[in-house]
Amino acid sequence: MKSYSSASRSLLLAGAFFGALTLSAVAQQPAAPAAGAAPAAAPAPLPPGSPLIGRPADNEAAAKLAPVAPPPLAGAPDKLPIAKLKLPPGFNIEVYAAGMANARSLALGDKGTVFVGSRLVDKVYGIENKDGKRSVKVIASGLYRPNGVAFKNGTLYIAELSKVSKIDKVEDNLDSPPKPTMIYDKLPKDEAHGWKFIAIGPDNKLYVPVGQPGNVVLHDEDHGQIRRMNLDGTGAEIYVRGVRNTVGFDWNPENKQMYFTDNGRDWLSETVPEDELNRVTKQGEHFGAPYCLQGNIIDQELGWGKDCKDYTAPVGLMGPHVAALGMRFYTGSMFPKSYKNAIIVARHGSWNKTNKQGGDVVVVKLNKDGTVKSMEPLITGFLQDNKYVGRPVDVMQLKDGSMLVSDDWNGAVYRITYGKQKVAGK
C-alpha cells in the first residue's frame, strides 16, 4: 500500500497556488498614496481564468469577496463537525472514513471499495471494506487535479485536468495498484473550470465535461460542453453545449435522461444568476452559457443579439452562487418512499455572497414531467455564523440504500442512514 503522508504537503502547495491565483488582486491593490505623492501604478492584470476577473471596481462589499481556501490538512476524525450537522427526523449521520485530504468525487467498486478523487492534491484514494472494518489506501498519486472517478466492470477511470486514464482490475490490487493507463488526452489544459466530474451512462459510454475557461468568456468550440466516448477513449463526440461548469450529473432511472448541475456566472449580482439543474432530452442541445443565464436572463456582456428562447431552459434553479455540485438519483429502499427517484444534491456553498448560501445537501423531488416539484434540506450545518466548518462535494448511494457524502474541507466522507442507527466498524 502506498503512503499518503505527502497529501498534506500537496495540499499546502496547492493551497499556495490557489491563493496566488484567486487572491492576487488583494496583493496587487496599491497602497493609498501619501499627500502630495505621485499616483501609484495601476495594479498588474489578473492571471487568465482568475475568478476575480469581473469583480466590480471601487466596491467595498465586492472587494471583501474571494474564493475560500480550504484548510491545508485533512481534519482529525475526532474534530469533524458531525455534532453540528442537522438532518430530518429519523436520519442518522456518521463518519465513514477520514484522513483523505481534499476528498471530492465518489465512485463505487463491485467489491464495495469507495474510490475518492481530489482536486487540490495529486491522489485518488480507496476506502476498502474488509472484515467489517474500513481502511484508506492511496490508489494513485502524482496526478494533476484527479477530481473525476468512475467505475465499471473492474476498471477505475480517473479524470485529471487534461486527460482520462484507467486502472484495470483495481480492486484485486488495492495494496499495490498499477499505474493508470491514459486512454484520452484531447482535453484543454485551462485551470479555470478544468477539473472534471465523470460518470458512465446507461449507454455504457464515459461522459466528460469541459467547462468554460473563465467566469464569463466567449470560448472556442472545445469548451462549454459535455463529451462522451467509448470506455477505451475512442469515439469521442460532443453530447451537449452551453454548459458553464458542471461538477455533477446522473441519469433518471425511469427514462434514462441525463440531469446535470451547472454553476452560474459570478459578479452579476449577489442574487442572480442561480445555479441550474438541467435535463438533456436529446443530443446536441444548447443550455445557454455564456449567453443566457438561468433560462431567462440575457448576459449583460455576452448576450447582445441573443434570445433565451433559443436555448434549453433548466428544469429547476438551485440558488444563487450555491455551487451545486455532485448529484445522484436515489433508487434505494432505506429512505422514506417520498425519496424514491428524487435527486440528492451537494451544494458546496457560495463564496461571492456577503451572506453565504449553500454548504448543505438538498433533496430535489420531481414532477411527473421531470421538472422540479420541490427542494428541501437533507443535511444542514456545514455553514456556521457565515463560516464553513465543512463543504459537501459529492453524494453516492451504497448497495444497502445508505448515502455517502464527501467533504473536501475536512477530507472526510460521511454516511447517511435512516431508521434505527447501526454504526459499522470504522
C-alpha positions as CSV (number, residue, x, y, z in Angstrom):
1,M,0.0,0.0,0.0
2,K,1.3,3.4,-0.9
3,S,1.8,6.0,1.8
4,Y,-0.4,9.1,1.7
5,S,1.6,11.2,4.2
6,S,2.5,13.5,1.3
7,A,-1.1,14.6,0.9
8,S,-0.8,17.4,3.4
9,R,2.3,18.7,1.6
10,S,0.5,18.5,-1.7
11,L,-2.5,20.4,-0.3
12,L,-0.2,23.0,1.1
13,L,1.4,23.6,-2.3
14,A,-2.0,23.5,-4.0
15,G,-3.3,26.0,-1.5
16,A,-0.4,28.3,-2.2
17,F,-1.2,28.2,-5.9
18,F,-4.9,28.6,-5.3
19,G,-4.3,31.6,-3.1
20,A,-1.9,33.1,-5.6
21,L,-4.5,32.7,-8.4
22,T,-7.6,33.8,-6.6
23,L,-6.3,36.3,-4.1
24,S,-3.7,38.1,-6.2
25,A,-6.0,41.0,-6.7
26,V,-5.8,41.8,-3.0
27,A,-2.0,41.8,-3.0
28,Q,-2.0,43.9,-6.2
29,Q,-4.0,46.7,-4.8
30,P,-1.8,49.7,-4.4
31,A,-1.4,51.4,-1.0
32,A,-3.0,54.8,-0.6
33,P,-0.5,57.4,-1.8
34,A,0.7,59.9,0.8
35,A,-0.3,63.5,0.4
36,G,1.5,65.1,-2.5
37,A,2.9,61.9,-3.7
38,A,2.7,60.7,-7.3
39,P,-0.2,58.4,-8.1
40,A,0.5,54.7,-7.6
41,A,0.9,52.5,-10.6
42,A,-2.1,50.5,-11.7
43,P,-2.3,47.0,-10.3
44,A,-1.0,44.2,-12.5
45,P,-3.6,42.3,-14.6
46,L,-5.1,39.2,-13.1
47,P,-3.9,35.8,-14.4
48,P,-6.1,34.3,-17.2
49,G,-9.1,32.5,-15.7
50,S,-8.9,34.1,-12.3
51,P,-12.3,34.1,-10.6
52,L,-11.7,37.7,-9.5
53,I,-11.9,38.9,-13.2
54,G,-15.0,41.0,-13.4
55,R,-15.3,41.9,-9.8
56,P,-16.8,45.4,-9.6
57,A,-14.1,48.0,-9.0
58,D,-14.3,50.5,-6.2
59,N,-17.0,48.4,-4.4
60,E,-16.2,47.9,-0.8
61,A,-18.6,44.9,-0.4
62,A,-17.3,43.2,-3.5
63,A,-13.7,43.8,-2.5
64,K,-14.2,41.6,0.5
65,L,-15.3,38.6,-1.5
66,A,-12.9,35.9,-2.9
67,P,-12.8,32.1,-3.1
68,V,-12.4,30.5,0.3
69,A,-9.2,28.4,0.5
70,P,-9.7,25.1,2.4
71,P,-7.6,24.1,5.5
72,P,-4.2,22.7,4.5
73,L,-4.7,19.4,6.3
74,A,-7.5,16.8,6.5
75,G,-9.4,17.0,9.7
76,A,-8.8,14.6,12.5
77,P,-11.7,12.1,13.0
78,D,-12.5,13.5,16.4
79,K,-12.6,17.0,15.1
80,L,-15.1,16.5,12.3
81,P,-18.3,18.6,12.6
82,I,-20.7,15.7,12.9
83,A,-22.4,17.2,16.0
84,K,-23.1,20.4,14.2
85,L,-24.9,18.7,11.2
86,K,-28.7,18.6,11.2
87,L,-30.9,16.1,9.4
88,P,-34.7,15.4,9.3
89,P,-36.1,13.2,12.0
90,G,-35.2,9.5,11.5
91,F,-32.0,10.2,9.6
92,N,-28.5,9.5,11.1
93,I,-25.0,10.6,10.1
94,E,-21.7,9.0,10.9
95,V,-18.1,9.3,9.8
96,Y,-17.5,6.7,7.1
97,A,-13.8,7.5,6.5
98,A,-11.4,10.4,7.2
99,G,-7.9,11.5,6.6
100,M,-8.2,12.0,2.8
101,A,-7.0,15.5,2.0
102,N,-9.4,17.3,-0.3
103,A,-11.8,14.4,-0.7
104,R,-14.1,15.1,-3.7
105,S,-15.8,12.8,-6.3
106,L,-17.0,9.3,-5.4
107,A,-17.3,6.0,-7.2
108,L,-18.3,2.6,-6.0
109,G,-16.4,-0.6,-6.9
110,D,-18.1,-4.0,-7.5
111,K,-16.5,-5.3,-4.3
112,G,-17.6,-2.4,-2.2
113,T,-14.5,-0.2,-2.4
114,V,-15.3,3.5,-2.4
115,F,-13.0,5.5,-4.7
116,V,-12.4,9.2,-3.9
117,G,-10.9,11.8,-6.2
118,S,-9.3,15.1,-5.2
119,R,-8.8,18.4,-6.8
120,L,-6.0,20.2,-4.9
121,V,-3.8,17.2,-4.2
122,D,-2.3,14.6,-6.5
123,K,-4.1,11.5,-5.2
124,V,-7.0,9.1,-5.7
125,Y,-8.0,7.2,-2.6
126,G,-9.7,3.9,-2.0
127,I,-11.8,3.1,1.1
128,E,-11.6,-0.7,1.5
129,N,-14.2,-2.6,3.4
130,K,-12.8,-5.8,4.8
131,D,-13.9,-7.9,7.7
132,G,-16.2,-5.3,8.9
133,K,-13.5,-2.6,9.0
134,R,-12.6,0.2,6.7
135,S,-9.1,1.4,5.7
136,V,-8.0,4.2,3.4
137,K,-5.4,3.4,0.8
138,V,-3.8,5.6,-1.9
139,I,-4.7,4.1,-5.3
140,A,-2.8,6.6,-7.5
141,S,-0.6,9.5,-6.8
142,G,1.5,12.0,-8.8
143,L,-1.7,13.0,-10.7
144,Y,-2.8,16.6,-11.7
145,R,-6.2,17.5,-10.4
146,P,-7.6,14.0,-10.4
147,N,-11.1,15.1,-9.4
148,G,-13.2,12.7,-11.5
149,V,-13.6,9.0,-10.8
150,A,-15.9,6.3,-12.3
151,F,-16.0,2.6,-12.1
152,K,-17.2,-0.2,-14.5
153,N,-16.6,-3.9,-14.7
154,G,-13.5,-3.9,-12.5
155,T,-11.9,-0.8,-14.1
156,L,-11.4,2.5,-12.4
157,Y,-11.5,5.6,-14.6
158,I,-9.7,8.8,-13.5
159,A,-10.1,12.2,-15.0
160,E,-7.3,14.7,-14.5
161,L,-7.3,18.3,-15.8
162,S,-6.5,17.3,-19.4
163,K,-6.7,13.6,-19.7
164,V,-8.6,10.4,-18.7
165,S,-6.8,7.2,-17.5
166,K,-7.9,3.8,-16.3
167,I,-6.7,1.1,-13.9
168,D,-7.9,-2.4,-14.7
169,K,-8.7,-4.9,-12.0
170,V,-8.1,-2.3,-9.4
171,E,-10.0,-4.0,-6.6
172,D,-7.7,-7.0,-7.0
173,N,-4.7,-4.9,-6.4
174,L,-5.6,-2.3,-3.7
175,D,-2.3,-2.8,-1.9
176,S,-0.2,-2.4,-5.0
177,P,-2.2,-1.0,-7.8
178,P,-0.6,-0.5,-11.2
179,K,-0.1,3.0,-12.6
180,P,-3.0,4.5,-14.5
181,T,-3.0,4.0,-18.3
182,M,-4.0,7.0,-20.4
183,I,-7.0,6.5,-22.7
184,Y,-7.9,10.0,-23.8
185,D,-5.8,13.2,-23.8
186,K,-7.6,15.6,-26.1
187,L,-8.8,17.9,-23.4
188,P,-7.9,21.6,-22.8
189,K,-5.4,22.5,-20.1
190,D,-7.2,25.6,-18.8
191,E,-7.1,25.8,-15.0
192,A,-10.4,27.7,-14.7
193,H,-13.2,25.1,-14.5
194,G,-10.7,22.5,-15.7
195,W,-11.3,19.8,-13.0
196,K,-13.6,17.1,-14.2
197,F,-16.6,15.1,-12.8
198,I,-17.1,11.9,-14.8
199,A,-19.7,9.2,-15.0
200,I,-20.6,6.2,-17.1
201,G,-24.1,6.4,-18.6
202,P,-26.7,3.8,-19.3
203,D,-25.4,3.6,-22.9
204,N,-22.1,2.3,-21.4
205,K,-20.2,5.5,-22.5
206,L,-18.0,7.7,-20.4
207,Y,-19.2,11.3,-20.0
208,V,-16.6,14.0,-19.5
209,P,-17.4,17.8,-19.2
210,V,-15.2,20.7,-20.4
211,G,-16.1,23.9,-18.6
212,Q,-15.8,27.5,-19.8
213,P,-12.2,28.7,-19.3
214,G,-13.2,31.6,-17.1
215,N,-16.1,33.3,-15.4
216,V,-17.9,34.7,-18.4
217,V,-16.0,34.3,-21.7
218,L,-16.5,33.7,-25.4
219,H,-14.8,30.4,-25.8
220,D,-13.8,28.2,-28.7
221,E,-15.5,25.0,-29.8
222,D,-13.6,22.9,-27.4
223,H,-15.1,24.4,-24.2
224,G,-18.5,24.7,-22.5
225,Q,-19.7,21.2,-23.3
226,I,-20.2,17.6,-22.1
227,R,-18.5,15.0,-24.2
228,R,-19.0,11.3,-24.3
229,M,-16.8,8.4,-25.5
230,N,-16.3,4.7,-25.5
231,L,-14.7,3.2,-22.4
232,D,-11.4,2.8,-24.3
233,G,-11.3,6.5,-25.1
234,T,-12.3,6.1,-28.8
235,G,-15.3,7.6,-30.5
236,A,-15.4,10.9,-28.5
237,E,-18.2,13.3,-29.5
238,I,-19.9,16.4,-28.2
239,Y,-23.1,15.5,-26.4
240,V,-24.4,18.9,-25.4
241,R,-23.2,22.5,-25.3
242,G,-23.9,25.7,-23.4
243,V,-22.5,24.2,-20.2
244,R,-20.6,26.7,-18.0
245,N,-19.2,24.4,-15.2
246,T,-20.9,21.1,-14.3
247,V,-19.4,19.1,-11.5
248,G,-22.2,16.5,-11.2
249,F,-24.6,14.5,-13.3
250,D,-26.7,11.3,-13.3
251,W,-29.4,9.6,-15.2
252,N,-33.1,9.4,-14.4
253,P,-33.8,5.7,-13.6
254,E,-37.2,5.9,-15.1
255,N,-36.4,7.4,-18.6
256,K,-32.6,7.4,-18.7
257,Q,-32.4,11.1,-19.4
258,M,-29.3,12.9,-18.1
259,Y,-29.7,15.6,-15.4
260,F,-26.8,17.8,-14.5
261,T,-26.0,20.7,-12.2
262,D,-24.4,23.8,-13.7
263,N,-22.8,26.7,-11.8
264,G,-23.9,30.2,-12.8
265,R,-21.6,33.1,-13.5
266,D,-20.1,35.4,-10.9
267,W,-20.2,39.2,-10.4
268,L,-23.5,40.0,-12.0
269,S,-25.0,40.4,-8.5
270,E,-25.3,38.6,-5.2
271,T,-28.7,37.3,-6.0
272,V,-28.5,36.3,-9.7
273,P,-27.9,34.2,-11.6
274,E,-28.9,31.0,-9.8
275,D,-27.2,27.7,-10.3
276,E,-29.1,25.4,-12.6
277,L,-30.5,21.8,-12.7
278,N,-30.7,20.8,-16.3
279,R,-32.2,17.9,-18.2
280,V,-31.0,16.5,-21.5
281,T,-33.7,15.2,-23.8
282,K,-31.6,14.9,-27.0
283,Q,-28.0,15.1,-28.1
284,G,-27.0,18.5,-29.4
285,E,-29.0,20.6,-27.0
286,H,-27.5,24.0,-26.0
287,F,-28.1,25.2,-22.4
288,G,-27.4,28.8,-22.9
289,A,-24.0,29.6,-21.4
290,P,-22.4,32.1,-21.8
291,Y,-25.3,34.0,-23.4
292,C,-28.4,33.1,-21.4
293,L,-28.4,32.7,-17.6
294,Q,-30.8,30.5,-15.5
295,G,-33.0,30.2,-18.6
296,N,-34.4,33.8,-18.5
297,I,-31.6,36.4,-18.1
298,I,-29.6,37.6,-21.1
299,D,-25.9,38.1,-20.1
300,Q,-25.2,41.8,-19.9
301,E,-21.7,41.3,-21.5
302,L,-22.1,38.5,-24.0
303,G,-25.8,38.2,-24.6
304,W,-26.3,41.0,-27.1
305,G,-28.4,39.8,-30.0
306,K,-29.3,36.5,-28.2
307,D,-32.7,35.2,-27.0
308,C,-33.1,32.8,-24.2
309,K,-35.9,31.1,-26.2
310,D,-33.2,29.7,-28.4
311,Y,-31.7,27.6,-25.6
312,T,-32.9,24.8,-23.4
313,A,-34.0,26.2,-20.1
314,P,-33.2,24.5,-16.8
315,V,-35.8,22.3,-15.1
316,G,-35.0,23.9,-11.8
317,L,-33.0,26.6,-10.1
318,M,-30.7,25.7,-7.2
319,G,-30.0,29.1,-5.6
320,P,-27.6,31.9,-6.4
321,H,-23.8,31.0,-6.3
322,V,-24.5,28.0,-4.1
323,A,-22.1,25.8,-6.1
324,A,-24.4,22.9,-6.7
325,L,-22.0,20.0,-7.4
326,G,-22.4,16.3,-7.1
327,M,-25.9,14.7,-7.6
328,R,-27.4,11.3,-7.7
329,F,-30.9,9.9,-8.2
330,Y,-31.9,8.0,-5.1
331,T,-33.0,4.5,-6.0
332,G,-32.7,2.7,-2.7
333,S,-35.3,1.5,-0.2
334,M,-33.7,2.6,3.1
335,F,-35.0,6.2,2.9
336,P,-38.7,7.1,3.1
337,K,-40.8,6.3,0.0
338,S,-41.0,10.0,-0.9
339,Y,-37.3,10.0,-1.6
340,K,-37.6,7.3,-4.3
341,N,-36.1,8.6,-7.6
342,A,-35.6,12.1,-6.1
343,I,-32.2,13.8,-6.7
344,I,-29.9,14.3,-3.8
345,V,-27.6,17.3,-4.5
346,A,-24.5,18.5,-2.7
347,R,-24.3,22.3,-2.6
348,H,-20.7,23.2,-1.9
349,G,-21.6,26.8,-0.8
350,S,-21.1,30.3,-2.1
351,W,-18.0,32.5,-1.8
352,N,-19.2,35.6,-3.7
353,K,-22.1,36.4,-1.5
354,T,-21.8,38.6,1.6
355,N,-24.2,36.3,3.4
356,K,-23.1,32.8,2.3
357,Q,-25.6,30.4,1.0
358,G,-25.5,26.6,0.4
359,G,-23.0,24.5,2.2
360,D,-25.6,21.8,2.5
361,V,-27.2,18.7,0.9
362,V,-30.7,19.0,-0.5
363,V,-33.3,16.7,-1.9
364,V,-34.9,17.7,-5.2
365,K,-38.2,16.0,-5.9
366,L,-39.6,15.9,-9.5
367,N,-43.0,16.3,-11.1
368,K,-44.2,13.6,-13.5
369,D,-43.0,15.7,-16.4
370,G,-39.4,15.7,-15.0
371,T,-39.4,19.3,-13.8
372,V,-38.6,20.3,-10.2
373,K,-41.5,20.0,-7.8
374,S,-39.7,20.9,-4.6
375,M,-36.3,21.3,-2.9
376,E,-35.9,20.6,0.7
377,P,-32.9,20.2,3.1
378,L,-31.3,16.9,3.9
379,I,-28.1,18.0,5.7
380,T,-27.5,21.5,7.1
381,G,-24.9,22.9,9.5
382,F,-21.8,23.0,7.3
383,L,-22.2,26.8,7.4
384,Q,-22.0,28.3,10.9
385,D,-22.1,32.0,11.6
386,N,-21.3,32.7,7.9
387,K,-18.2,30.5,8.1
388,Y,-17.7,27.0,6.7
389,V,-17.0,24.1,9.1
390,G,-17.3,21.7,6.1
391,R,-18.2,21.8,2.4
392,P,-20.1,18.9,0.8
393,V,-18.9,18.0,-2.7
394,D,-20.4,14.7,-3.9
395,V,-23.0,12.1,-2.9
396,M,-23.3,8.4,-3.7
397,Q,-25.7,5.6,-2.8
398,L,-24.3,2.4,-1.4
399,K,-25.9,-1.0,-2.1
400,D,-27.8,-1.0,1.2
401,G,-29.6,2.2,0.3
402,S,-27.5,4.5,2.6
403,M,-25.8,7.6,1.1
404,L,-22.3,8.8,1.3
405,V,-21.3,12.5,1.2
406,S,-17.8,13.8,0.6
407,D,-16.4,16.9,2.3
408,D,-13.3,18.4,0.8
409,W,-13.0,21.0,3.6
410,N,-12.3,18.2,6.2
411,G,-11.0,15.4,3.9
412,A,-13.8,13.1,5.0
413,V,-16.7,11.0,3.8
414,Y,-19.9,10.7,5.8
415,R,-22.6,8.0,5.7
416,I,-26.3,8.8,5.9
417,T,-28.8,6.2,7.1
418,Y,-32.5,6.2,8.0
419,G,-34.1,4.3,10.9
420,K,-32.5,2.7,13.9
421,Q,-28.9,3.6,13.8
422,K,-26.4,0.8,13.3
423,V,-22.8,2.0,13.5
424,A,-20.4,-0.1,11.4
425,G,-16.8,-0.6,12.2
426,K,-14.6,2.4,11.3
